[in-house]
Amino acid sequence: MIDDIFDDEHFLRDAGIDTLAVRAGIRRTQEGEHSEPIFTTSSYVFESAQAAANRFSGEEPGNVYSRYTNPTVRVFQERIAALEGGEAAVATSSGMGAILTLCMALLKSGDHVICSRSVFGTTSVLFNKYMGKMGVSTTFVNPLDYDQWQQALTDQTRLMFIETPSNPLCDVVDIARLAEIAHKGGCKLVVDNCFCTPALQRPLSLGADIVVHSATKYLDGQGRCVGGAIVGNVADMDEALAFVRSCGPTMSPFNAWVFLKGLETLRLRMDAHSANALTLANWLHAKTTEANPVIEKVFYAGLASHPGHELAAKQQRAFGGVLSFRVVGGREQAWKFIDATKIMSLTANLGDAKTTIVHPATTTHGRLSDDDKRTAGITESLIRISVGLESIEDLIADLERGVAALNG
Ligand SMILES: Cc1ncc(COP(=O)(O)O)c(C=O)c1O
């Protein structure tokens, strides 16, 4: 059973997000260590046979086995729950592990899910293929068409699932409006908050019921570990933890510790990522207005021309670090641009201090059918950049190399 996260820390209940990012969840051992320790232990020793029996039956609180409770993982869970403003959190082995855990905890055969069609490609595969095999059906809708969400509701609908801003086209979904539709329809709204993190957007405060994270991205922030988290109310998180306990998609204590260190600088990093991304988006956007442009269109909610700009300004603190753009031409031109960059790393991950560049149609979203790619706007000319923390002049010089390769 998951406890109230502030049981031992009443003084943090009303603390600011920067204080929570550094301090929430800490419980010192008798050694008095200042930094959070890593508990690399798979199991725990009991004082007597009776104590062991009490722990296993749940009569007595405490650790039993690290597949489902570990002190370092617990600090991470309590900190991410505090940052998102949720009652509790469950850590998982990866972001996909978090989405799977959520589904296995809250859905059963015969249930129905409505999912934005602008989600990470593997999330679509999870719903379509694996939840489909388990008898859970999914309807994919245009995330910005609220009538479609409404019309897709059935008596069996249990969850609505979105990413906002979406990957990779940065669509901005109105969380409060969709939460209202979900609640009137008798289901829960789940937000993948990977792109913004709680430093920029807190979906639960806007009416969402559950937040999921790929901790692999900005929560780590330096591309070191794979992990995930789910945040929500105690009843749902108890179900999620019960799934992790029985089925095993557990976060390792070492990874939890890395994520804790990442969280300490989350807001500073998110502000710096957002500032660099806005500069690059403006630079790329200016290229679209040149005579014979090689850049066709830029997708970034920080641009006043983006259809989600006003909404993003309202529901987010800043616009985040991910942008995408279309070059004029197709795959050949996009690959030429990518191959001409020297500083940006050609890798699928995002949310790293190092800027990354990728061709979604042949990598992150490569498993979508041609039809699904078309409806999700993943064209062959699309490039995604996760803007890092390097000097902005060097990143612009890299984009200049890409543009020069297309002009040459
Ligand atoms: C928005 C989003 N959600 C979930 C995931 C899955 O996370 P993980 O790679 O940690 O399983 C990703 C991964 O790229 C992602 O971009």
The ligand as a MOL file (V3000), in Angstrom:
LIG
                    3D

  0  0  0     0  0            999 V3000
M  V30 BEGIN CTAB
M  V30 COUNTS 16 16 0 0 0
M  V30 BEGIN ATOM
M  V30 1 C 6.8020 10.9320 -25.5960 0
M  V30 2 C 7.4200 9.6090 -25.2450 0
M  V30 3 N 6.7740 8.7870 -24.4210 0
M  V30 4 C 7.2880 7.5780 -24.0700 0
M  V30 5 C 8.5020 7.1500 -24.5760 0
M  V30 6 C 9.0190 5.7970 -24.1820 0
M  V30 7 O 10.0100 5.9200 -23.2130 0
M  V30 8 P 11.2010 4.8650 -22.9890 0
M  V30 9 O 12.1060 4.9640 -24.1610 0
M  V30 10 O 11.8130 5.2990 -21.7150 0
M  V30 11 O 10.5640 3.5080 -22.8850 0
M  V30 12 C 9.2110 7.9820 -25.4380 0
M  V30 13 C 10.5140 7.5190 -25.9600 0
M  V30 14 O 11.1250 8.0610 -26.8070 0
M  V30 15 C 8.6660 9.2410 -25.7890 0
M  V30 16 O 9.2880 10.0690 -26.6410 0
M  V30 END ATOM
M  V30 BEGIN BOND
M  V30 1 1 1 2
M  V30 2 1 2 3
M  V30 3 2 2 15
M  V30 4 2 3 4
M  V30 5 1 4 5
M  V30 6 1 5 6
M  V30 7 2 5 12
M  V30 8 1 6 7
M  V30 9 1 7 8
M  V30 10 2 8 9
M  V30 11 1 8 10
M  V30 12 1 8 11
M  V30 13 1 12 13
M  V30 14 1 12 15
M  V30 15 2 13 14
M  V30 16 1 15 16
M  V30 END BOND
M  V30 END CTAB
M  END
